[in-house]
Amino acid sequence: MPALKQNKILGITIIPQSRQTVLEKIGKYISNPVGFFHIVSLNPENMVIAQENEQFKKVIETAQIKIIDGIGIVLAARILGVDISERYPGVELMKELIKVASDGRLRVLLIGGRPNLAESLAECYQEEFSQAKFKGVYGIKDIKKPTRTEERTILSIVISYKPHLLFVAFGSPDQELWLARHKKEFSGVVAMGVGGSFDYLSDEVIRAPVFIQKLGLEWFYRLINQPWRWKRQLRLLRFIGLVFKEKWTKI
């Protein structure tokens, strides 16, 4: 079978793959879990962070699966002539994997988010998908300065619970860097940083209507409802500048 075509956006390799291919790769790993399996979501914000943080860039580049989360990546791919196959938002992949957990009677561990959110979401999932097992842990108060006690507690839970799927909601780049630092302890686990997905899945925050999602304006809907995010959107402007700079250097 010929190798998949590889493309790069801002130095990050993009391997075009369908949603079905992503789920098949995860399924094969669950059947034969060897090593650390890391899923990262690509969006303009963390692509810009990767330009400023070499360690984070390395974590993204070496992840087993990179999914296209933000519409900005789709637009950048069109400008640069990069094949990304299709967009697959992290919150939608998490939903699919919860169903996979139910069908396979798997153990799922949720870590992070606001206090009591992971625990509450795990309880809701346990009621809806009784075939699987769910556990939620608040975990770390300040992911930038985790205490030894917090980390020992979480890692001891991972060792005893032996999750098949691990979802971490600390926000980028902290969640990805934290997972990579502990990849030895998370060996045999499908690990994924999900940012604010716990808020959406618990209905604490309402996602944009489907037609707005299809227009690629979900980021704008979030900004209107969460105006404090405006500083984060400044990275979007930097991302646009970097993309056109890369475009011009190729001409």
N, C-alpha and C positions, 0 to 999 in steps of 0.2 A: 504494500500500500504506500503511495507517495506521501512524503511528509507534508503536514499542513503548512500553508504559506504563512510566514511570519512577517509582521509589520510592526513599526514603532511609532508611538506618539510621545514626543518629548523624552525620548530615550527609554520608554517603557515598551517592552515587547507585547504585542497583542496577537493572540492566537485565535482566529475566528472559529467559533463553535456555537452550535445551536443549543437551545435550552435542553433538548433531549440528550445531546451529547454530554452536557454538563452533568445532568442527573445520572446518566449511565456511568460516567467516570466515578462519581461519588458512590454509586451503588457497588461498583467493582471493588472500590477501596474498602467499603464496609464489609464486603464478603471476605476480603483478604487484607486486613489492616496492618500494613508494614510502614513504619516511620511516621513522620508528622505530615498531616494533610491540611494545608492552609488555604482557605478561600478568601480572597480580598475583593472588595468592590471598588471600581474605578469611577471617580467623578472629578470634575475640574478642581475642586478644593484640594483633594489629597494628591492630585497630579502636580499641583503647584508646590505643595509641601515637600513632595519627593525631589523637586529641583533644589530645595534648600537643605534637605536632610538626607545625606548619603546612606545612612543606616536604614532609614525608612524606605528609600528607593530600592535598596538591596532586598528588603523584606518583600516588597511588592513584586520585584522582578523574579524572585525565586519561589513565589507562591505556586502551589500546584494548580490552582484555578484562579483566573482573573475574570470577573464578570463586569460587563458594561452597565454601570448604574445610572450615571447622570446623562441627561440629554446633551450636555455640552460636549461629552466625548463623542457622541454620534455626529454632531456638527463638525467637530474637529477632524474626525475621520474623513468626512466628505471633502473638507478643504484640503487635506493632505493626501487624499487618494488612498487611504488605508482601509482595508477590509476588516470589519469588526463582526460580521455576521448579523447579530441582532442584540438589542438592548435587553438586559435581564436585571431589573432592580433587585437589590438585596432583600427587601422586605418580601418580594414575591418568591424568591428562591427559598427564604426561610419558611414561608407557608408551605411550599412544595415539600420541603424536607421534614416538616412536622407530619405531613401525610405519609411520607416514606417511613418515618418512625413508627407510626401507628400500624401500617401494613406489616412492618418487620418486627414489631414488638421490641423496639429499641429503647435505650435509656437516653434521655435528653437532659442536659444541664444548662440552665440559664444563669448568667452572671452579670451583675451591673445594673445600670439604670438608676432611677431614683429609689430611695429607701422603700422597701416592701413591694416594689413594682415587679421584680423578677419572681418573687414568691407568689404574688397574686396571679401573674400570668401563668405560672406553672400549674397552679391549682385549677385555673380555667381550662387549660389544655388537658389536664388529667381527667376532668369531667367529660370533655368532648371526645377525647381520644383515649379511652380507657385501656386499649390494648398495649399502649406504650407506657413508659414511666417518665415522669417529669419532676425535676427538682429545681427550685429557684434560690439564688443566693445573692444578697446585696453586695457582699464581698469587700470592696475597697472604697473608702470614703473619698480619698484624693488619689487618683491613679497616677498623678505625676510624682507623688510622694507616698507610695504604699509602705505600710509598716511591715516589719518582719512577722508580726503576729497575724496580720491580715493575710499575708501571702502563705504562711504555714497553714492557716485554717483552710484557705481555698484549695491548696494543693493536697491537703489531707482528704478533703471531700472528693476531689477528683480521683485520688488513688482508691478510696473505699467504694465510691459510687460507680466507677468505671463507665463513664458515659460513652455512647457511640457518637453522639452529636453534641457539640459545645458551641453555644452562642454567647458572645461577649459584647456588652453594650457600654463601652467606656468612651466611645468617640475616637475618630482618627486624629493623629496617628498613634495615639496611646494604646488603643486596643490591639492593633497589629503588632506594635513593638513589644507589648507585654506577652502576647501569645508566642512570638518568636523567641523571646528570652527564655520561655519555659517549654520550648518544643520537646525537650527530652521528657518532661513530665506528661506532656500531652501526646506522646507517641501512641498511635493506634486510635486516635480520635479525629473526627472531622471537625475542625475548628474554624469559626467564622466570626469576624467582627461585624456587628450589625448596627452600630451607631444608635440612632433614635427609633429603631424598628419596634422596640418593646412598647413605646408610647403609642405607635399606630396600631399594633396588634391588640393592645389592651383597650383601644378606643379612648385613651386619655387625650390623644391628639387625632383629629380627623384628617384623613388624607384628602387631597384635592379631588373634585369630581372626575370621573373617568375621562370626560371630554377634555378637561384641562390637562390631565396626564398625557393624553394622546397628542395634544398640541405642544407638549414639551415645556409647559409653563408651571409645573408643579412647584419648582423652586420659587417662583414669583408668588404663588398662592401661600406658600409657607412664610415668605417674607412679610406678606400683608398680615398674616395671623400671628407671626412671631417677629415683630419689628426689631427686636434685640439682635436678630441675626444679620443685620445690615453690614456689620464689620466683616463677617465671614464672606459676604458676597463680593467684597473687594478683591478676593482672590480670583473671582470669576473674570474680572477685568484683566488681571495679570495673566490669567490663563489664555484669554483671547489674544493678548499681546504676544505671548510666547508662541502660540500656534501660528500666527501670521509671520512672526520672525522665522520660524522653522520653514514655513512655506516659501518665504522669499529666499532663504539660503539654498533651497532646492531648485530654484528657477535658473 
